[in-house]
Amino acid sequence: MNEPAQAAAAAPLFNPLAPEFIKNPYPHYDELRRRDPVHLTTHGMYLVSRHADVSGILRDKRFGKDFVERSSRRYGPKIMDEPMFRSMSHWMLQQDPPDHTRLRGLVVKAFTARRVEDMRPRIQEVVDQTLDRVIPRGKMDLIEDFAFRLPVTIICDMLGIPEEHRETFYAGTRDSGRVLDPVPLSPAEIAQGNAANMMAQMYFKQLFELRRKQPGDDLTTQLVQAEEDGTKLSNEELTANIILLFGAGHETTVNLIGNGLLALYRNPDQLALLKARPELIGNAIEEFLRYDSSVQMTGRVTLEDIDDLGDRKIPKGETVLCLLGSANRDPAAYPDRPDRLDITRPNIRPLSFGGGIHFCLGAQLARIEAEIAISTLLRRLPELRLDDAEDPQWRPTFVLRGLKHLPASW
């Protein structure tokens, strides 16, 4: 066997932080679905890549989160002494019922269809203000100058973060995504995560004090009042879940807008079609979610022995990783050329927002933000072109898939 062939034979099927994987994971997913749809990774986790299996697991009560046990197995019994991991252990995203049910019940009212629909004028206003600021320049970074500002502003509105505090959040770095990747963090990365977590805790504790003294019509006020009730929410849960809501409330939407714009400009026929038929924007957003999901994976733990997943028997307590990005392009679910962007595709049901009890609370908000952002950009800057659509700079994280920069000019 010649050397390149030997290297290829020895390469792991799943190496999510390799540059070529981050640049384009989809050929790797094809390989996984074909060769080993329930794949045991080098880190001892089961990787599920087919649509039917992934969508089944997301709704199956035999799979839970069990975050503390899962993290302890991976990092050792002292991992919950690390502030970042202790905070994450209180996230509703990492909880099982009954705690998950209680925590989600406290915030779900802020994300009802009615409330989110009522935010349209505000979302439109933020998008227009952002474009008013950059249009005279003739160029911008579509991520930092455009996609990032909108969801950060809207989640600041929802959490009641005062205007005068927001510059810090606009200038914030976006390097928190690594913690979700299925490759263990180094001690240096854990130290960096702890520092960021402590800074966030310090800020939000000040915000809680402010909202105790000056209640508002916002989610923070609502949660502070639930904490004062004592039975609904502990202080640690309050702080952790506000940090989660802030991060989840903007991070994935930035990526949805950025990945969607990149896909459109890489497919000029689809871009022309959307400009000619702006009413297709709703279906286009579903196709962007399917085609290049801003969340590529979600994890579960087996709460009992599982013997009906492919030909694998998976013991209780094992980590199972669901590849949402792979499921979204499975030909078994999308027989008509799943690797092609088609904004008129019928029956798109992307798994990008997860499923079951952990279905993303902000799914509808993210859709509306992306819809207004992308359609307004196309309408107001019809001459816009990307500086480098072929080789843009991706962020070095796998689970949260998004671009670092996307320079454009007009």
Secondary structure, DSSP 8 states (H G I E B T S, - for coil): --HHHHHHHHS-S--TTSHHHHH--HHHHHHHHHH-SEEE-TTS-EEE--HHHHHHHHT-TTEE--HHHHHHHHH-TTGGGSHHHHHHTT-GGG--TTHHHHHHHHHGGGG-HHHHHTTHHHHHHHHHHHHHHHGGGSEEEIIIIIITHHHHHHHHHHHT--GGGHHHHHT-----GGGGSSS---HHHHHHHHHHHHHHHHHHHHHHHHHHHS--SSHHHHHHHHHHHSSS--HHHHHHHHHHHHHHHHHHHHHHHHHHHHHHHH-HHHHHHHHH-GGGHHHHHHHHHHHS-SB-EEEEEESS-EEEETTEEE-TT-EEEEEHHHHTT-TTT--S-TTS--TT-SS----TT--GGG--TTHHHHHHHHHHHHHHHHHH-TT-EES-SSS-EE-S-SSB--EEE-EEE-
